[in-house]
Amino acid sequence: MNVGKFQKELQNTMLIGRKNKKWTQVEAAEQLGISRSYYSEIETGISLPSLSLVIKINSVFPFFLLINDADRVFI
C-alpha cells in the first residue's frame, strides 16, 4: 500500500469512527493523548502520524492492522 492510499484510509477511519462514537475532535484527541489541532491535521490529511501513534489510533479506531497480543489477534 502506498503512503497516499494509507493516509486516505486512516483519514476515513478516523472520521467515520469518531462520528460513530459521537465524539468531537477534542474527545478523540484526548483518547489518543494528542492535541485537538494535531488530531485535526491527521484527520484532514495535513499530517501523517508516527508509527507508534498509528498503532494507538488503531486501538481506538480499528482499521486494518493486525496486532498480536500473545494468544490473541486484534483486527
Secondary structure, DSSP 8 states (H G I E B T S, - for coil): --HHHHHHHHHHHHHHHHHHTT--HHHHHHHHTS-HHHHHHHHTTS----HHHHHHHHHHS--S--EEETTEEE-
